[in-house]
Amino acid sequence: MDKIRVAILGTGTISESHIRGYRNNPKAEIVAICDNNEARLNEIGDRYNIQKRYTCAKELLENEELDAVSVCSFPVNHVELALLAVEKGLNVLVEKPLGVNYAETQVLVEKVKANGKVGMVGMTHRYRNDVKVMKTLIDAGKVGEIKHVNARLISRRGIPIGFFTDKAYAGGGALFDVGVHLLDLAWYLAGTPEPETISGNTMQNVGPVNTLTINRWRSSNPYNQDQSVFDVDDMSVAFIRFKNGMTMNFEIAWGVNGPTTEGIYVDVYGDKGGASLVPLAYYTEENNVVMDAKLTFGHNDWFQTEINHFLDCVENQVEPMSPIREGSTIIQMLEAIAVSSERRREVVLPL
């Protein structure tokens, strides 16, 4: 086929990873970009020499001949913009989180299914080489039946600056911002079993903070740079039961008064063996001897691998490794954690 014609809806910081990814792949051509923040739109357009710029997504989709879009807007607009693209018969890659509630993401799931095109959510960590190694072992049966998973991502002072702490824009705090990555990765490694019950607790732990001499993710949008709005969680924990009998401990935090983790920690415990992501290792017993194996891998550019995969799926019209239907289930579980916290009891899915 000819080059895959792509538009970028939303020009926040994350959009630059998409732009670079498409630019680095000869299969793709970036046709246009869109953002209602005209200053940011022109900044990105000038930086990457993209001439066609729109402040209205509907206008872009009406005027341009496209094959696919990347949705890189505020989370509260992800589903709305993705639906516009799907209704135009386009393939879509939606940044995480897929949406801010399960009901809206299910509407998108059904529309994508009816459209018959590729619907993918940007769960970048699925595309890491170390994850690929660990997933290969698990899928080959090396850990046997998975009994339990520990998932943890803790930052001592990693509260981002900008819209992230305003629920009206972000849909949630640490739970929806980085918790989506942690839960998705642990669930994916474990084989995406169907969730049954969830007991969760969300809290404002230490934020907002003005800690000196630390690097914090900062939104490119000028809104809320002083964190005057902080109405979201900065720490969440949960215990999840799945219908196949597996359980999961989940712990996420932007900020704590305690030790930090170096990235995402996932430990998978099975009846034949176990595997850990950090450090990447495999644990088992043979001939009554306990054995540990350090696993090796080559580092890769996760974003580039993700974009390459999306383009391959568009070219061949096959379901991606991180389909929108699975992104919707992740939102269902995140939403259930928040509801369980509010009700102060375990909840049964579906809510």
C-alpha positions in Angstrom: 0.0 0.0 0.0 1.0 3.7 -0.3 2.2 5.5 2.8 -0.2 5.4 5.7 -1.5 8.9 6.1 -1.7 10.0 9.8 -3.1 12.9 11.7 -2.2 13.8 15.3 -5.1 15.0 17.5 -3.7 16.9 20.4 -0.2 18.4 20.6 0.8 17.8 24.3 4.2 16.5 25.3 3.2 12.9 24.5 2.4 13.8 20.9 6.1 14.4 20.2 6.8 10.7 20.8 4.1 9.9 18.2 5.4 12.4 15.7 9.0 11.1 16.0 7.8 7.5 15.8 5.9 8.2 12.6 8.8 10.2 11.1 11.2 7.4 11.8 9.0 4.8 9.9 9.0 5.0 6.1 5.5 3.6 6.0 4.0 6.7 7.5 3.2 10.2 6.5 2.0 12.9 8.9 -0.6 14.8 7.1 -1.8 17.3 9.8 -1.9 18.1 13.5 -4.7 19.5 15.6 -5.1 21.3 18.9 -7.4 24.1 20.2 -4.4 25.6 21.9 -3.1 27.6 18.9 0.2 28.6 20.5 1.1 25.0 21.2 -0.2 23.9 17.8 2.1 26.3 16.0 5.0 25.6 18.3 4.8 21.9 17.4 4.1 22.6 13.8 7.1 24.8 13.5 9.4 22.4 15.4 8.5 19.4 13.2 7.8 21.3 10.0 4.1 20.2 9.8 2.3 22.7 7.6 -1.3 21.6 7.9 -2.7 22.7 11.3 -6.2 22.7 12.6 -7.8 24.0 15.8 -10.9 21.8 15.3 -10.7 18.0 15.0 -14.0 17.7 13.1 -12.7 20.2 10.5 -9.4 18.2 10.1 -11.2 14.9 9.6 -13.6 16.5 7.1 -10.9 18.1 5.0 -8.0 15.6 5.0 -7.7 12.2 3.4 -6.4 9.9 6.1 -5.8 6.3 7.1 -5.2 6.7 10.8 -5.0 9.1 13.7 -3.2 9.2 17.0 -5.2 10.7 19.9 -2.9 12.6 22.2 -5.3 15.1 23.9 -6.3 15.5 27.5 -7.6 12.1 28.9 -11.2 13.5 29.2 -11.2 14.0 25.4 -9.7 10.6 24.4 -12.9 8.8 23.7 -14.7 11.7 22.1 -11.9 12.3 19.6 -11.4 8.6 18.9 -15.1 8.2 18.1 -14.9 11.0 15.6 -12.0 9.2 13.8 -13.7 5.8 14.0 -16.9 7.2 12.6 -14.8 8.3 9.6 -13.7 4.7 9.1 -10.2 5.4 10.3 -7.7 3.3 12.3 -7.0 4.8 15.7 -4.2 4.8 18.3 -5.4 6.3 21.5 -3.0 7.4 24.2 -3.4 6.1 27.7 -5.7 6.1 29.7 -8.2 5.0 27.1 -10.9 7.0 28.8 -12.0 8.3 32.2 -14.9 5.8 32.8 -15.7 2.3 31.7 -19.1 3.2 30.1 -17.6 5.6 27.6 -14.8 3.2 26.7 -17.3 0.4 26.0 -19.0 2.7 23.5 -15.7 3.1 21.7 -15.1 -0.7 21.9 -18.4 -1.4 20.1 -17.8 1.3 17.5 -14.3 0.0 16.7 -15.7 -3.5 16.4 -18.4 -2.3 14.0 -15.8 -0.2 12.0 -13.6 -3.2 11.4 -10.5 -1.1 11.5 -7.5 -1.2 13.9 -8.2 0.1 17.4 -5.2 0.3 19.7 -4.4 1.9 23.0 -1.0 3.2 23.7 0.2 0.9 26.5 3.9 1.5 25.8 5.3 -0.9 28.4 3.9 -3.9 26.6 6.4 -3.1 23.9 9.5 -3.3 26.0 12.1 -6.1 25.2 12.4 -7.2 28.8 8.6 -7.6 28.9 8.7 -9.6 25.7 11.2 -12.0 27.3 9.2 -12.4 30.5 5.9 -12.8 28.5 7.5 -15.5 26.3 8.5 -17.6 29.3 5.1 -17.2 30.9 3.2 -18.1 27.7 5.5 -21.1 27.2 4.2 -22.5 30.5 7.5 -22.1 32.4 5.7 -20.7 35.5 2.8 -23.0 35.2 -0.6 -21.9 36.6 -0.2 -18.3 37.9 -1.4 -18.1 41.4 -0.6 -14.5 42.4 1.0 -11.3 41.0 2.6 -8.4 42.9 2.6 -5.1 41.0 4.3 -2.0 42.4 5.3 1.5 41.1 6.3 4.0 43.8 7.8 7.5 43.5 8.9 9.4 46.5 8.3 12.8 44.9 7.0 12.3 41.4 3.8 14.3 41.3 3.6 15.8 37.8 3.0 19.5 37.3 0.0 20.8 35.2 -3.4 19.4 34.3 -2.6 16.0 35.9 -3.8 17.0 39.3 -7.2 18.4 38.0 -9.8 15.6 37.7 -11.8 17.7 35.2 -8.9 17.3 32.7 -7.2 14.1 33.8 -10.1 12.0 35.0 -8.0 10.8 38.0 -4.6 11.1 39.6 -1.8 8.7 40.0 -4.3 5.8 39.6 -5.2 6.9 36.0 -1.9 8.5 35.1 0.7 5.8 35.9 -1.5 3.2 37.6 -2.9 2.4 34.2 0.6 1.4 33.0 1.2 -0.7 36.1 -2.1 -2.5 36.1 -2.1 -3.1 32.4 1.4 -4.5 32.3 0.9 -6.9 35.3 -2.5 -8.0 33.8 -1.0 -8.5 30.4 1.9 -10.6 31.7 -0.6 -12.7 33.6 -2.6 -13.5 30.5 -5.4 -10.9 30.9 -7.8 -13.0 33.1 -11.3 -11.7 33.7 -11.5 -9.6 37.0 -14.1 -10.7 39.5 -13.8 -8.6 42.7 -11.7 -5.6 43.8 -10.9 -4.0 47.1 -9.2 -0.7 46.7 -8.2 2.5 48.5 -7.3 5.8 46.9 -5.8 8.7 48.9 -4.1 12.1 48.9 -0.9 11.1 50.6 1.7 13.9 50.4 0.6 16.2 47.6 0.8 18.9 46.5 4.6 19.3 47.1 7.2 22.0 46.2 10.2 19.8 46.7 13.5 21.3 45.4 16.1 19.8 43.1 14.0 17.0 41.6 12.9 16.3 38.1 9.1 16.1 37.6 7.1 15.6 34.5 5.6 19.0 33.5 2.7 19.5 31.2 3.4 21.6 28.1 0.0 23.3 28.7 0.3 26.4 30.9 -2.8 25.5 33.0 -2.3 24.6 36.7 1.4 24.9 36.7 1.2 26.0 40.4 -0.9 22.9 41.3 -3.6 25.2 42.7 -6.0 22.5 41.7 -5.2 19.2 43.4 -8.4 17.1 43.7 -7.1 13.7 42.8 -5.3 10.7 44.4 -1.5 10.6 44.6 -1.5 7.0 46.0 -3.7 4.0 45.4 -3.6 0.4 46.5 -5.8 -2.6 45.6 -6.4 -6.3 46.0 -7.9 -7.9 42.9 -9.4 -11.4 42.5 -9.9 -12.9 39.0 -12.3 -15.5 37.8 -9.5 -18.0 37.1 -8.5 -18.0 40.8 -5.5 -15.7 40.4 -5.0 -12.7 42.8 -3.1 -9.5 42.4 -1.6 -6.9 44.8 -1.5 -3.5 43.3 0.3 -0.4 44.7 0.9 2.9 42.9 2.1 6.3 44.1 3.2 9.6 42.8 4.5 10.5 46.2 5.3 8.8 49.5 7.4 9.3 52.6 9.4 6.1 51.9 11.6 4.3 49.4 11.0 4.6 45.7 11.0 1.8 43.1 13.2 2.1 40.0 10.5 1.6 37.4 7.6 -0.9 37.3 8.0 -3.9 39.6 6.0 -7.0 38.6 6.5 -10.4 40.2 4.5 -13.4 38.9 4.2 -16.5 41.1 3.2 -19.8 39.5 3.0 -23.5 40.6 6.0 -24.4 38.4 8.1 -21.3 38.6 8.1 -17.6 38.9 9.4 -14.5 37.1 10.3 -10.9 38.0 10.6 -7.9 35.8 13.1 -5.9 37.9 15.6 -7.4 37.9 14.5 -9.6 35.0 14.8 -13.2 36.4 13.2 -16.6 36.4 12.8 -18.8 39.4 12.1 -22.6 39.5 13.2 -25.9 41.0 14.6 -28.9 39.1 15.7 -32.2 40.6 14.8 -30.9 44.1 17.3 -28.0 43.5 16.2 -24.4 43.7 17.4 -22.5 40.6 17.5 -18.8 39.7 18.1 -17.6 36.2 19.1 -14.0 35.2 17.5 -13.2 31.9 19.3 -11.0 29.3 17.7 -8.7 26.7 18.6 -5.8 24.5 17.1 -2.4 25.3 14.7 -0.9 22.7 12.8 2.3 22.1 9.4 1.4 23.5 7.6 4.3 21.7 9.2 3.5 18.4 8.3 -0.2 18.7 4.7 0.7 19.6 4.3 3.0 16.6 6.0 0.5 14.3 3.5 -2.2 15.6 0.5 0.1 15.0 1.6 0.8 11.4 2.2 -2.9 10.8 -1.3 -3.6 12.1 -2.9 -0.9 9.9 -1.0 -2.2 6.9 -2.2 -5.8 7.5 -5.5 -5.0 9.2 -4.8 -7.3 12.2 -5.6 -6.8 15.9 -2.8 -5.1 17.8 -1.0 -6.4 20.9 -2.8 -3.7 23.0 -6.3 -3.6 21.6 -8.9 -1.0 22.7 -11.1 -3.8 24.1 -8.4 -4.6 26.7 -7.8 -0.9 27.4 -11.5 -0.8 28.3 -11.1 -3.6 30.8 -8.2 -1.8 32.5 -10.4 1.3 32.9 -13.1 -0.9 34.4 -10.7 -2.1 37.0 -9.3 1.3 37.7 -12.8 2.7 38.1 -13.7 -0.2 40.4 -10.6 0.6 42.7 -11.9 4.2 43.0 -15.5 3.0 43.7 -14.3 0.5 46.3 -12.4 3.2 48.0 -15.5 5.5 48.1 -17.7 2.7 49.4 -15.1 1.4 51.8 -15.7 -2.2 50.8 -14.9 -4.8 48.2 -16.9 -4.5 44.9 -18.0 -7.1 42.5 -17.6 -6.6 38.8 -19.3 -5.5 36.7 -20.3 -2.6 38.9 
